[in-house]
């Protein structure tokens, strides 16, 4: 059980390793484009969930 908790712990070394792998895979110029796409996807998801909440509130009334 102790090894499982140690395995799941995320520290600065693991984060640096993930960042290095992402840089190697996508390159420095491609990352801003990927983050922009991720941000717009999250924004669309939030907007859609807010619209669903409004529709449900109107149905309850």
C-alpha positions in Angstrom: 0.0 0.0 0.0 2.8 2.4 0.7 4.3 1.9 -2.7 1.0 2.7 -4.3 0.8 6.1 -2.5 4.4 6.8 -3.5 3.7 5.9 -7.1 0.7 8.3 -7.3 2.5 11.3 -5.7 3.3 14.0 -8.1 6.3 16.1 -7.4 8.3 18.7 -9.2 10.5 16.1 -10.8 7.5 14.3 -12.4 6.1 17.6 -13.6 9.4 18.6 -15.2 9.6 15.2 -16.9 6.1 15.6 -18.4 6.9 19.1 -19.6 10.1 17.8 -21.2 8.3 15.0 -23.0 5.6 17.5 -24.3 8.3 19.8 -25.6 10.0 16.9 -27.4 6.8 15.7 -28.9 5.3 18.9 -30.1 8.1 21.5 -30.1 8.1 25.0 -28.7 6.2 26.6 -31.5 3.2 24.2 -31.5 2.5 24.4 -27.7 0.8 27.9 -27.7 -1.5 26.7 -30.5 -2.4 23.5 -28.5 -3.1 25.5 -25.3 -5.3 28.0 -27.3 -7.3 25.1 -28.6 -7.5 23.5 -25.1 -8.7 26.8 -23.7 -11.4 27.4 -26.3 -12.6 23.8 -25.8 -12.9 24.3 -22.0 -14.7 27.6 -22.6 -17.2 26.0 -25.0 -17.8 23.1 -22.5 -18.5 25.6 -19.7 -20.9 27.6 -21.9 -22.7 24.5 -23.0 -23.1 23.3 -19.4 -24.5 26.8 -18.4 -27.0 26.6 -21.2 -28.1 23.1 -20.1 -28.6 24.4 -16.5 -30.7 27.3 -17.8 -32.9 24.9 -19.9 -33.4 22.7 -16.9 -34.4 25.6 -14.7 -37.0 26.7 -17.2 -38.4 23.2 -17.4 -38.8 23.1 -13.6 -40.9 26.3 -13.5 
